[in-house]
Amino acid sequence: MNIITDKIVFGGNSIGKVDGKMVFIPYAIPSEELEIEIVDSKKDYDVAKIKTIIKKSPYRVEPDCEYYENCGGCNMMHIDPSYQKELRKQILADVFAKNNIDISDKTEIISGPEFNYRARFQLNDGGLSEKSGNRIIPIKKCKCAEKVINEYLESTPAEHRGKGRIHLFGSQYVEKAGNSENQLLIDLNQDVSKTQKNPYKTYGKSKKNLKLKENHYFAGTVASPENTITVKLNGKKISFDVRGFFQSNLFVFEKVTKLICDSLPQGKNVLDMYSGCGSISVFLADKFENVVLVEHNRDALVFAEQNMAGTKHVSYGLSGAAWTKTCASYCGTFDAAVIDPPRSGMEKEVRDYICKSHIPHIRYLSCDPVTQSRDCIDLIKAGYKLQKIYLLDFYPNTSHIETLAVFEL
């Protein structure tokens, strides 16, 4: 059967209709005429694959990757890079429009290199997982990977890269990887069961002994030096555990940290909600007299303490919801807040707290525009104005979208 595609939607598939029924087509581009084959049929929609491109888009290009469509990573490499950005911008606008939020004149794209941008990799049995199925693809290089990672992949056969799940982090931004001065760190599932408890005070349910002159209320584990990465961004050294989360595209992340801080006025007290290892807090400390970090992953806060050394700050090893109930009232008022939640978005308790707090400047980072747009509704109802939204192009050649929303009261 033939179809003319209409638009691209969240997730990266193009859509069209056959006899009134919606059809999702991977690797298609809007306005293409295609011969398709239905591969999965549901009650409300079908999923199809392309058999023949009858009339191709002028933006279709030949993917420069031998693993494309087999690897579970990129899904937009068949589209001209400039048009990719416009499509991601359109996807973002459509997501917000579903919640009656018009961002058509508020969106700006922050981007970096189209290729060789990715610093963080996870290998399974020495390769990458197949897009659909259980096969492992023993890649020799990746168009998205930074140079130092590709040097490792090209020089090390897949069978010599280790079994199971392997974490790699390599970048030109790396100052120190493990115990060496190399730019690449490989974690080979080392036994970390013998790590010691850190010396920082634990804050439990009782509020009686809470003293804000202390600068840490949590307990975590000290990762071995072999698993520690240190990068240098905008003149700041930031350390973290290679097995934990850190941004993969440091070219764009460096721009984002500067953008956040440049957009905020100087002040006394700032909240960094879902702070991780303090990768944004270290920059906020230059503009605010005190930084409050809230992060449920206490091991990440061990690194935050190291990264924030010499600055005035308070760290809480609690979920955002728990912090709002037990500690928020002890932290005073905030001049600004940076919020960077997981994919699920802000916890309801955090959302309610922010809406009632009257914090004048909010910078809301998100790795999922669907949950972000949901949260934005409450902020707008509370009187906040969405001044601008930045599409952070962390992952070129994919449909993945991250954003920075600028709210002012």
Secondary structure per residue as TSV (DSSP state, phi and psi in degrees):
chain	resnum	aa	ss	phi	psi
A	1	M	-	360.0	155.4
A	2	N	E	-108.2	154.8
A	3	I	E	-152.9	149.3
A	4	I	E	-111.0	121.1
A	5	T	-	-72.3	146.8
A	6	D	-	-97.7	-62.6
A	7	K	E	-152.2	169.9
A	8	I	E	-100.9	144.9
A	9	V	-	-123.7	170.4
A	10	F	T	-53.5	127.0
A	11	G	T	108.8	-19.0
A	12	G	S	100.0	-5.4
A	13	N	-	-83.6	146.4
A	14	S	E	-88.3	154.7
A	15	I	E	-125.2	156.8
A	16	G	E	-159.0	-177.8
A	17	K	E	-129.3	141.0
A	18	V	E	-125.3	117.7
A	19	D	T	53.5	38.8
A	20	G	T	82.8	-4.1
A	21	K	E	-101.7	133.6
A	22	M	E	-67.2	138.3
A	23	V	E	-127.4	128.7
A	24	F	E	-100.0	130.0
A	25	I	E	-129.9	107.1
A	26	P	T	-64.6	148.6
A	27	Y	T	65.0	19.1
A	28	A	-	-99.9	166.9
A	29	I	-	-128.2	144.2
A	30	P	T	-52.0	141.8
A	31	S	T	73.9	17.5
A	32	E	-	-91.1	146.1
A	33	E	E	-100.2	125.2
A	34	L	E	-132.3	149.2
A	35	E	E	-96.2	125.9
A	36	I	E	-125.3	164.3
A	37	E	E	-129.3	126.7
A	38	I	E	-71.4	126.0
A	39	V	E	-111.5	-14.6
A	40	D	E	-154.9	127.6
A	41	S	E	-119.4	124.9
A	42	K	-	-113.7	176.8
A	43	K	S	-63.1	-43.2
A	44	D	S	-103.6	-10.9
A	45	Y	E	-158.8	164.9
A	46	D	E	-121.5	158.6
A	47	V	E	-118.0	133.1
A	48	A	E	-128.7	162.7
A	49	K	E	-117.7	155.1
A	50	I	E	-79.6	127.3
A	51	K	E	-95.3	-46.0
A	52	T	E	-146.1	137.5
A	53	I	E	-92.6	108.0
A	54	I	E	-78.8	-47.3
A	55	K	E	-133.9	107.8
A	56	K	-	-87.7	155.4
A	57	S	-	-69.0	145.7
A	58	P	T	-66.7	-11.3
A	59	Y	T	-96.6	3.1
A	60	R	B	-78.4	132.2
A	61	V	-	-128.0	164.8
A	62	E	-	-82.4	120.5
A	63	P	-	-63.2	129.0
A	64	D	-	-93.0	59.1
A	65	C	-	-156.7	125.5
A	66	E	T	-72.1	-14.7
A	67	Y	T	-101.6	-0.4
A	68	Y	T	-60.4	138.6
A	69	E	T	77.8	-12.6
A	70	N	T	-101.5	-44.0
A	71	C	B	-67.4	148.7
A	72	G	S	-84.9	15.6
A	73	G	S	-94.2	-94.5
A	74	C	-	-66.4	145.6
A	75	N	S	-138.3	11.1
A	76	M	-	-131.5	18.0
A	77	M	T	-70.7	-12.9
A	78	H	T	-84.5	5.5
A	79	I	B	-117.1	139.2
A	80	D	-	-51.3	132.7
A	81	P	H	-54.3	-40.5
A	82	S	H	-65.4	-39.6
A	83	Y	H	-72.2	-32.5
A	84	Q	H	-52.6	-46.9
A	85	K	H	-60.7	-42.1
A	86	E	H	-65.1	-36.8
A	87	L	H	-68.1	-41.0
A	88	R	H	-64.6	-36.4
A	89	K	H	-64.2	-40.2
A	90	Q	H	-67.2	-40.9
A	91	I	H	-59.9	-45.3
A	92	L	H	-60.9	-45.3
A	93	A	H	-61.4	-39.7
A	94	D	H	-65.5	-38.9
A	95	V	H	-62.7	-45.9
A	96	F	H	-69.8	-33.2
A	97	A	H	-63.8	-29.1
A	98	K	T	-63.4	-23.2
A	99	N	T	-105.9	21.8
A	100	N	T	59.5	35.2
A	101	I	-	-113.6	117.1
A	102	D	-	-92.7	114.3
A	103	I	-	-115.1	14.9
A	104	S	T	-59.4	-32.6
A	105	D	T	-108.1	15.0
A	106	K	T	-118.1	0.5
A	107	T	E	-99.8	134.7
A	108	E	E	-133.5	142.6
A	109	I	E	-98.9	130.0
A	110	I	E	-109.9	117.9
A	111	S	-	-133.8	172.6
A	112	G	-	-139.7	-146.8
A	113	P	-	-63.2	146.9
A	114	E	S	-76.9	-27.8
A	115	F	S	-134.4	164.8
A	116	N	S	55.1	45.1
A	117	Y	-	-111.0	-18.0
A	118	R	B	-89.2	126.5
A	119	A	-	-100.5	-26.1
A	120	R	E	-108.0	128.1
A	121	F	E	-132.9	150.4
A	122	Q	E	-126.9	119.5
A	123	L	E	-100.5	145.5
A	124	N	E	-117.1	116.8
A	125	D	T	50.6	39.9
A	126	G	T	85.1	-2.0
A	127	G	B	-138.3	-163.5
A	128	L	E	-111.5	148.1
A	129	S	E	-71.0	142.0
A	130	E	B	-64.9	150.9
A	131	K	S	-57.8	-46.5
A	132	S	S	-136.1	121.2
A	133	G	S	119.3	179.8
A	134	N	S	-105.4	5.7
A	135	R	-	-73.0	143.6
A	136	I	E	-100.4	128.4
A	137	I	E	-94.2	114.2
A	138	P	-	-80.3	76.0
A	139	I	-	-66.1	148.6
A	140	K	S	-99.6	-19.8
A	141	K	-	-165.5	166.6
A	142	C	-	-137.8	129.9
A	143	K	T	-63.7	-23.1
A	144	C	T	-86.4	-23.0
A	145	A	B	-72.2	145.9
A	146	E	-	-64.3	160.2
A	147	K	H	-54.4	-43.8
A	148	V	H	-66.1	-31.3
A	149	I	H	-71.4	-41.9
A	150	N	H	-65.5	-33.7
A	151	E	H	-61.8	-39.2
A	152	Y	H	-67.5	-46.5
A	153	L	H	-62.5	-38.8
A	154	E	H	-73.7	-28.4
A	155	S	H	-96.0	-11.0
A	156	T	S	-122.1	112.3
A	157	P	-	-57.6	149.1
A	158	A	G	-54.8	-37.9
A	159	E	G	-69.9	-12.0
A	160	H	G	-105.4	9.4
A	161	R	S	-93.8	-0.2
A	162	G	-	101.5	159.0
A	163	K	S	-100.2	157.6
A	164	G	S	76.0	-153.0
A	165	R	E	-90.2	121.7
A	166	I	E	-118.6	131.0
A	167	H	E	-100.1	131.1
A	168	L	E	-123.9	142.0
A	169	F	E	-140.9	121.6
A	170	G	E	-146.9	134.0
A	171	S	-	-162.3	155.7
A	172	Q	T	-67.5	-15.1
A	173	Y	T	-84.2	-9.7
A	174	V	E	-72.3	127.5
A	175	E	E	-91.6	-37.2
A	176	K	E	-152.2	131.1
A	177	A	E	-119.9	109.1
A	178	G	T	64.0	-132.6
A	179	N	T	-93.2	6.8
A	180	S	B	-117.6	173.3
A	181	E	S	-97.0	13.3
A	182	N	-	-68.7	166.1
A	183	Q	S	-94.9	1.0
A	184	L	E	-128.9	135.0
A	185	L	E	-123.2	132.6
A	186	I	E	-120.5	121.0
A	187	D	E	-96.8	114.4
A	188	L	-	-97.9	51.4
A	189	N	-	52.0	48.4
A	190	Q	-	-67.2	149.2
A	191	D	-	-74.2	116.1
A	192	V	-	-111.9	18.6
A	193	S	T	-68.4	-17.6
A	194	K	T	-98.0	10.3
A	195	T	-	-65.3	149.1
A	196	Q	-	-90.1	155.0
A	197	K	B	-70.1	143.8
A	198	N	-	-78.8	162.1
A	199	P	S	-82.7	4.2
A	200	Y	S	-78.8	147.7
A	201	K	-	-62.2	141.1
A	202	T	-	-94.9	132.2
A	203	Y	-	-106.6	118.4
A	204	G	-	-99.7	-147.6
A	205	K	S	-77.7	-30.4
A	206	S	-	-72.7	136.3
A	207	K	-	-102.0	-2.4
A	208	K	T	-63.7	-37.3
A	209	N	T	-99.3	13.2
A	210	L	-	-70.0	123.0
A	211	K	-	-124.4	115.4
A	212	L	T	-72.9	-8.3
A	213	K	T	-73.1	-19.2
A	214	E	S	-71.7	150.2
A	215	N	S	-114.5	15.4
A	216	H	E	-156.1	135.1
A	217	Y	E	-133.6	73.8
A	218	F	-	-171.1	168.7
A	219	A	-	-136.7	141.4
A	220	G	-	-147.4	-164.3
A	221	T	B	-114.3	150.9
A	222	V	-	-93.3	114.5
A	223	A	-	-70.3	148.0
A	224	S	-	-67.3	149.7
A	225	P	G	-56.7	-26.9
A	226	E	G	-62.4	-24.0
A	227	N	G	-101.8	7.4
A	228	T	E	-98.8	130.3
A	229	I	E	-109.4	140.9
A	230	T	E	-124.5	124.1
A	231	V	E	-114.8	160.9
A	232	K	E	-121.5	115.5
A	233	L	E	-125.9	128.1
A	234	N	T	47.4	40.5
A	235	G	T	83.2	-0.7
A	236	K	E	-108.3	137.4
A	237	K	E	-92.2	129.5
A	238	I	E	-129.6	127.0
A	239	S	E	-110.4	149.4
A	240	F	E	-160.4	168.1
A	241	D	E	-87.6	129.3
A	242	V	T	-59.8	-23.9
A	243	R	T	-83.5	-12.3
A	244	G	S	-95.5	-170.4
A	245	F	-	-88.7	138.1
A	246	F	-	-154.0	151.1
A	247	Q	-	-57.2	141.1
A	248	S	S	-84.6	-30.5
A	249	N	-	-107.6	94.4
A	250	L	H	-77.3	-20.8
A	251	F	H	-62.1	-44.8
A	252	V	H	-80.1	-39.1
A	253	F	H	-60.7	-36.2
A	254	E	H	-61.7	-39.4
A	255	K	H	-67.6	-36.7
A	256	V	H	-68.1	-43.6
A	257	T	H	-62.2	-38.8
A	258	K	H	-67.6	-41.1
A	259	L	H	-61.1	-44.7
A	260	I	H	-60.5	-51.6
A	261	C	H	-68.0	-38.4
A	262	D	H	-65.2	-26.8
A	263	S	T	-86.7	-6.3
A	264	L	S	-106.9	138.6
A	265	P	-	-75.4	159.4
A	266	Q	-	-66.9	151.0
A	267	G	E	-161.1	-172.7
A	268	K	E	-93.8	-48.1
A	269	N	E	-131.7	127.0
A	270	V	E	-129.2	143.2
A	271	L	E	-103.5	128.2
A	272	D	E	-112.7	93.3
A	273	M	E	-86.2	129.8
A	274	Y	T	64.9	57.0
A	275	S	-	-78.1	-17.9
A	276	G	T	59.6	-136.7
A	277	C	T	-84.8	12.7
A	278	G	T	84.8	23.6
A	279	S	T	-65.9	-21.8
A	280	I	T	-101.8	-33.9
A	281	S	H	-55.9	-37.0
A	282	V	H	-61.1	-29.4
A	283	F	H	-85.6	-34.7
A	284	L	H	-62.8	-30.5
A	285	A	T	-63.0	-19.5
A	286	D	T	-78.9	-18.2
A	287	K	T	-112.0	-16.2
A	288	F	E	-127.1	148.5
A	289	E	E	-70.6	-28.9
A	290	N	E	-144.6	138.2
A	291	V	E	-117.4	129.6
A	292	V	E	-105.0	117.9
A	293	L	E	-103.5	132.1
A	294	V	E	-125.0	121.9
A	295	E	-	-155.5	125.7
A	296	H	S	-73.4	-25.4
A	297	N	-	-81.9	98.8
A	298	R	H	-69.8	-26.3
A	299	D	H	-65.1	-36.6
A	300	A	H	-64.6	-35.3
A	301	L	H	-69.0	-24.6
A	302	V	H	-59.4	-42.3
A	303	F	H	-70.8	-34.9
A	304	A	H	-60.9	-39.3
A	305	E	H	-60.8	-41.3
A	306	Q	H	-66.0	-44.0
A	307	N	H	-70.4	-27.8
A	308	M	T	-95.9	7.2
A	309	A	T	-53.9	133.9
A	310	G	T	88.1	0.1
A	311	T	S	-115.1	156.6
A	312	K	-	-82.7	121.4
A	313	H	E	-159.9	165.3
A	314	V	E	-133.5	131.1
A	315	S	E	-116.9	134.2
A	316	Y	E	-122.1	119.4
A	317	G	-	-87.2	67.2
A	318	L	S	-139.1	159.3
A	319	S	-	-67.6	160.2
A	320	G	H	-59.7	-40.5
A	321	A	H	-62.0	-44.6
A	322	A	H	-66.2	-38.1
A	323	W	H	-64.2	-41.7
A	324	T	H	-63.0	-31.7
A	325	K	H	-82.7	-34.3
A	326	T	H	-111.0	-24.7
A	327	C	T	-127.5	-22.9
A	328	A	G	-56.3	-39.0
A	329	S	G	-67.4	-17.7
A	330	Y	G	-88.0	-8.1
A	331	C	S	-96.2	-0.1
A	332	G	-	73.7	-162.7
A	333	T	-	-93.1	156.5
A	334	F	-	-116.0	141.3
A	335	D	S	-83.6	-21.6
A	336	A	E	-162.6	162.5
A	337	A	E	-143.7	138.4
A	338	V	E	-112.5	126.8
A	339	I	E	-122.6	124.3
A	340	D	-	-136.3	72.7
A	341	P	-	-77.3	170.3
A	342	P	-	-70.0	-176.3
A	343	R	T	-56.7	-29.6
A	344	S	T	-71.9	-9.3
A	345	G	-	84.8	-172.5
A	346	M	S	-65.5	140.0
A	347	E	-	-64.0	150.9
A	348	K	H	-56.8	-40.2
A	349	E	H	-63.5	-38.0
A	350	V	H	-68.9	-42.7
A	351	R	H	-60.2	-44.4
A	352	D	H	-64.3	-41.0
A	353	Y	H	-63.3	-46.8
A	354	I	H	-61.6	-42.6
A	355	C	H	-63.9	-31.7
A	356	K	H	-92.6	-10.8
A	357	S	H	-77.8	-25.6
A	358	H	T	60.3	31.4
A	359	I	-	-65.2	122.4
A	360	P	S	-69.9	-29.4
A	361	H	E	-125.9	119.0
A	362	I	E	-119.4	131.5
A	363	R	E	-121.3	112.6
A	364	Y	E	-112.2	106.6
A	365	L	E	-87.9	145.3
A	366	S	E	-149.1	144.4
A	367	C	S	-105.5	9.4
A	368	D	-	-148.0	104.4
A	369	P	H	-65.5	-20.7
A	370	V	H	-67.1	-50.4
A	371	T	H	-72.6	-31.6
A	372	Q	H	-64.6	-44.1
A	373	S	H	-63.5	-34.8
A	374	R	H	-61.3	-46.0
A	375	D	H	-66.7	-34.5
A	376	C	H	-63.7	-31.5
A	377	I	H	-56.9	-47.6
A	378	D	H	-65.7	-38.9
A	379	L	H	-64.1	-41.0
A	380	I	H	-66.7	-41.5
A	381	K	H	-62.6	-30.3
A	382	A	T	-80.1	-0.9
A	383	G	T	107.7	-2.5
A	384	Y	-	-76.2	145.4
A	385	K	E	-107.4	127.2
A	386	L	E	-79.6	101.5
A	387	Q	E	-80.0	-37.6
A	388	K	E	-160.8	151.7
A	389	I	E	-133.9	125.8
A	390	Y	E	-99.1	127.5
A	391	L	E	-85.1	112.6
A	392	L	E	-90.7	107.4
A	393	D	-	-84.1	66.8
A	394	F	-	-69.6	-28.5
A	395	Y	S	-130.0	72.8
A	396	P	T	-55.7	151.7
A	397	N	T	73.1	8.4
A	398	T	S	-129.0	169.5
A	399	S	-	-93.0	3.9
A	400	H	-	-69.0	135.0
A	401	I	-	-125.3	130.3
A	402	E	E	-122.4	154.5
A	403	T	E	-142.1	161.3
A	404	L	E	-130.9	114.1
A	405	A	E	-99.4	131.9
A	406	V	E	-104.0	113.9
A	407	F	E	-114.0	137.0
A	408	E	E	-127.6	144.0
A	409	L	-	-94.0	360.0
